Amino acid sequence: MSVNFEGLKVIETGSGPAYLYTAGGDEYILSVSLMEFQNTIDKGSRAIKLQVYFKPPFVGKMDLGETSGNLTEGVKVSFENSGLTAGWVSAFVRNNQVIQAWKFSAFGKEMEGEAPITSL
């Protein structure tokens, strides 16, 4: 199965590069290390659905959690998976930008950072 993405952007963060894919008008996928954060955003109402996945080699995509809410208040998913990964991911608005923030460990490596994913 192939997926056509409108765009790909590499964002340098304090914990290495993050890769932002725009998958259609309201879907934004941010990949950081072995993690994938899928954001579905309604810019008019500022509603968001945030899904968090762990993608270790040879295992496949593991669902770590999801939440829905309003970007003005912010949303957050906390997770832990059998010692392989633990942490949190959030999304919120700052200066009319949707910001994705994270702090997690994967296989003992700590990752922390934030990146803008779209403007409102």
Phi and psi restraints in degrees (value plus and minus 20) as a CYANA .aco file:
   2 SER   PHI    -130.2   -90.2
   2 SER   PSI     129.0   169.0
   3 VAL   PHI    -142.8  -102.8
   3 VAL   PSI     111.0   151.0
   4 ASN   PHI    -115.5   -75.5
   4 ASN   PSI     102.4   142.4
   5 PHE   PHI    -125.5   -85.5
   5 PHE   PSI     119.5   159.5
   6 GLU   PHI     -89.4   -49.4
   6 GLU   PSI     -51.2   -11.2
   7 GLY   PHI    -182.1  -142.1
   7 GLY   PSI     138.4   178.4
   8 LEU   PHI    -156.1  -116.1
   8 LEU   PSI     111.6   151.6
   9 LYS   PHI    -152.0  -112.0
   9 LYS   PSI     113.5   153.5
  10 VAL   PHI    -117.0   -77.0
  10 VAL   PSI     106.7   146.7
  11 ILE   PHI    -138.3   -98.3
  11 ILE   PSI     101.6   141.6
  12 GLU   PHI     -98.6   -58.6
  12 GLU   PSI     111.0   151.0
  13 THR   PHI    -146.2  -106.2
  13 THR   PSI     153.5   193.5
  14 GLY   PHI     -84.2   -44.2
  14 GLY   PSI     -38.8     1.2
  15 SER   PHI    -135.3   -95.3
  15 SER   PSI       7.6    47.6
  16 GLY   PHI      86.8   126.8
  16 GLY   PSI    -198.6  -158.6
  17 PRO   PHI     -94.3   -54.3
  17 PRO   PSI     127.2   167.2
  18 ALA   PHI    -137.6   -97.6
  18 ALA   PSI     126.0   166.0
  19 TYR   PHI    -136.4   -96.4
  19 TYR   PSI      99.2   139.2
  20 LEU   PHI    -125.9   -85.9
  20 LEU   PSI     101.3   141.3
  21 TYR   PHI    -128.7   -88.7
  21 TYR   PSI     116.2   156.2
  22 THR   PHI    -121.5   -81.5
  22 THR   PSI      91.8   131.8
  23 ALA   PHI    -131.2   -91.2
  23 ALA   PSI      56.7    96.7
  24 GLY   PHI      74.7   114.7
  24 GLY   PSI     158.7   198.7
  25 GLY   PHI     -86.4   -46.4
  25 GLY   PSI     -51.7   -11.7
  26 ASP   PHI    -144.2  -104.2
  26 ASP   PSI      -9.7    30.3
  27 GLU   PHI    -133.0   -93.0
  27 GLU   PSI     109.7   149.7
  28 TYR   PHI    -150.0  -110.0
  28 TYR   PSI     105.6   145.6
  29 ILE   PHI    -137.0   -97.0
  29 ILE   PSI     100.0   140.0
  30 LEU   PHI    -130.7   -90.7
  30 LEU   PSI     104.4   144.4
  31 SER   PHI    -129.5   -89.5
  31 SER   PSI     106.6   146.6
  32 VAL   PHI    -151.4  -111.4
  32 VAL   PSI      95.3   135.3
  33 SER   PHI      34.9    74.9
  33 SER   PSI    -143.9  -103.9
  34 LEU   PHI    -115.1   -75.1
  34 LEU   PSI      -8.1    31.9
  35 MET   PHI    -127.2   -87.2
  35 MET   PSI     129.7   169.7
  36 GLU   PHI    -152.7  -112.7
  36 GLU   PSI     108.9   148.9
  37 PHE   PHI    -134.5   -94.5
  37 PHE   PSI      94.7   134.7
  38 GLN   PHI    -121.5   -81.5
  38 GLN   PSI     103.9   143.9
  39 ASN   PHI    -138.5   -98.5
  39 ASN   PSI     104.7   144.7
  40 THR   PHI    -132.0   -92.0
  40 THR   PSI      98.5   138.5
  41 ILE   PHI    -143.2  -103.2
  41 ILE   PSI     110.1   150.1
  42 ASP   PHI    -120.2   -80.2
  42 ASP   PSI      83.1   123.1
  43 LYS   PHI     -84.4   -44.4
  43 LYS   PSI     -52.2   -12.2
  44 GLY   PHI     -85.1   -45.1
  44 GLY   PSI     -67.6   -27.6
  45 SER   PHI    -114.5   -74.5
  45 SER   PSI     -28.0    12.0
  46 ARG   PHI      43.8    83.8
  46 ARG   PSI       4.1    44.1
  47 ALA   PHI    -100.2   -60.2
  47 ALA   PSI     127.3   167.3
  48 ILE   PHI    -162.0  -122.0
  48 ILE   PSI     124.4   164.4
  49 LYS   PHI    -137.8   -97.8
  49 LYS   PSI     102.9   142.9
  50 LEU   PHI    -134.6   -94.6
  50 LEU   PSI     103.0   143.0
  51 GLN   PHI    -138.3   -98.3
  51 GLN   PSI     118.2   158.2
  52 VAL   PHI    -140.5  -100.5
  52 VAL   PSI     110.9   150.9
  53 TYR   PHI    -149.8  -109.8
  53 TYR   PSI     128.8   168.8
  54 PHE   PHI    -132.4   -92.4
  54 PHE   PSI     111.2   151.2
  55 LYS   PHI    -145.6  -105.6
  55 LYS   PSI      49.5    89.5
  56 PRO   PHI     -91.8   -51.8
  56 PRO   PSI     132.1   172.1
  57 PRO   PHI     -80.0   -40.0
  57 PRO   PSI     123.0   163.0
  58 PHE   PHI      47.9    87.9
  58 PHE   PSI     -17.5    22.5
  59 VAL   PHI    -130.1   -90.1
  59 VAL   PSI     -59.1   -19.1
  60 GLY   PHI      84.0   124.0
  60 GLY   PSI    -195.4  -155.4
  61 LYS   PHI    -102.8   -62.8
  61 LYS   PSI     103.5   143.5
  62 MET   PHI    -130.7   -90.7
  62 MET   PSI     106.2   146.2
  63 ASP   PHI     -96.3   -56.3
  63 ASP   PSI     101.1   141.1
  64 LEU   PHI    -122.4   -82.4
  64 LEU   PSI     -34.1     5.9
  65 GLY   PHI     128.2   168.2
  65 GLY   PSI     148.1   188.1
  66 GLU   PHI    -173.5  -133.5
  66 GLU   PSI     141.8   181.8
  67 THR   PHI    -173.1  -133.1
  67 THR   PSI     141.0   181.0
  68 SER   PHI    -152.0  -112.0
  68 SER   PSI     132.8   172.8
  69 GLY   PHI     155.0   195.0
  69 GLY   PSI    -175.9  -135.9
  70 ASN   PHI    -134.7   -94.7
  70 ASN   PSI     114.0   154.0
  71 LEU   PHI     -85.4   -45.4
  71 LEU   PSI     -48.4    -8.4
  72 THR   PHI     -81.5   -41.5
  72 THR   PSI     -60.3   -20.3
  73 GLU   PHI    -105.7   -65.7
  73 GLU   PSI     -45.1    -5.1
  74 GLY   PHI      68.3   108.3
  74 GLY   PSI     134.5   174.5
  75 VAL   PHI    -150.9  -110.9
  75 VAL   PSI     135.3   175.3
  76 LYS   PHI    -169.1  -129.1
  76 LYS   PSI     118.1   158.1
  77 VAL   PHI    -138.1   -98.1
  77 VAL   PSI     103.1   143.1
  78 SER   PHI    -123.9   -83.9
  78 SER   PSI     127.1   167.1
  79 PHE   PHI    -171.8  -131.8
  79 PHE   PSI     137.6   177.6
  80 GLU   PHI    -173.2  -133.2
  80 GLU   PSI     116.6   156.6
  81 ASN   PHI    -156.5  -116.5
  81 ASN   PSI      71.3   111.3
  82 SER   PHI      26.4    66.4
  82 SER   PSI      18.4    58.4
  83 GLY   PHI      59.1    99.1
  83 GLY   PSI     -26.0    14.0
  84 LEU   PHI     -98.2   -58.2
  84 LEU   PSI     -61.7   -21.7
  85 THR   PHI    -172.0  -132.0
  85 THR   PSI     129.3   169.3
  86 ALA   PHI    -177.1  -137.1
  86 ALA   PSI     129.3   169.3
  87 GLY   PHI     133.4   173.4
  87 GLY   PSI    -170.8  -130.8
  88 TRP   PHI    -171.5  -131.5
  88 TRP   PSI     139.3   179.3
  89 VAL   PHI    -158.2  -118.2
  89 VAL   PSI     119.0   159.0
  90 SER   PHI    -155.6  -115.6
  90 SER   PSI     146.3   186.3
  91 ALA   PHI    -162.3  -122.3
  91 ALA   PSI     119.5   159.5
  92 PHE   PHI    -180.3  -140.3
  92 PHE   PSI     153.0   193.0
  93 VAL   PHI    -125.0   -85.0
  93 VAL   PSI     113.8   153.8
  94 ARG   PHI    -159.9  -119.9
  94 ARG   PSI     104.0   144.0
  95 ASN   PHI      31.0    71.0
  95 ASN   PSI      24.4    64.4
  96 ASN   PHI      44.9    84.9
  96 ASN   PSI      -3.1    36.9
  97 GLN   PHI    -132.2   -92.2
  97 GLN   PSI     120.1   160.1
  98 VAL   PHI    -103.2   -63.2
  98 VAL   PSI     102.2   142.2
  99 ILE   PHI    -129.8   -89.8
  99 ILE   PSI     113.4   153.4
 100 GLN   PHI    -124.2   -84.2
 100 GLN   PSI     108.2   148.2
 101 ALA   PHI    -144.2  -104.2
 101 ALA   PSI     131.1   171.1
 102 TRP   PHI    -172.3  -132.3
 102 TRP   PSI     134.0   174.0
 103 LYS   PHI    -171.3  -131.3
 103 LYS   PSI      97.8   137.8
 104 PHE   PHI    -176.7  -136.7
 104 PHE   PSI     144.3   184.3
 105 SER   PHI    -140.2  -100.2
 105 SER   PSI     123.1   163.1
 106 ALA   PHI    -156.0  -116.0
 106 ALA   PSI      98.6   138.6
 107 PHE   PHI      33.3    73.3
 107 PHE   PSI      17.2    57.2
 108 GLY   PHI      66.3   106.3
 108 GLY   PSI     -26.9    13.1
 109 LYS   PHI    -113.2   -73.2
 109 LYS   PSI     106.7   146.7
 110 GLU   PHI    -105.2   -65.2
 110 GLU   PSI     115.6   155.6
 111 MET   PHI    -151.9  -111.9
 111 MET   PSI     113.9   153.9
 112 GLU   PHI    -168.9  -128.9
 112 GLU   PSI     118.0   158.0
 113 GLY   PHI     154.6   194.6
 113 GLY   PSI    -194.1  -154.1
 114 GLU   PHI    -174.0  -134.0
 114 GLU   PSI     137.5   177.5
 115 ALA   PHI    -173.5  -133.5
 115 ALA   PSI     122.7   162.7
 116 PRO   PHI     -94.1   -54.1
 116 PRO   PSI     116.4   156.4
 117 ILE   PHI    -130.6   -90.6
 117 ILE   PSI     -44.5    -4.5
 118 THR   PHI    -188.7  -148.7
 118 THR   PSI     145.6   185.6
 119 SER   PHI    -118.4   -78.4
 119 SER   PSI     133.5   173.5
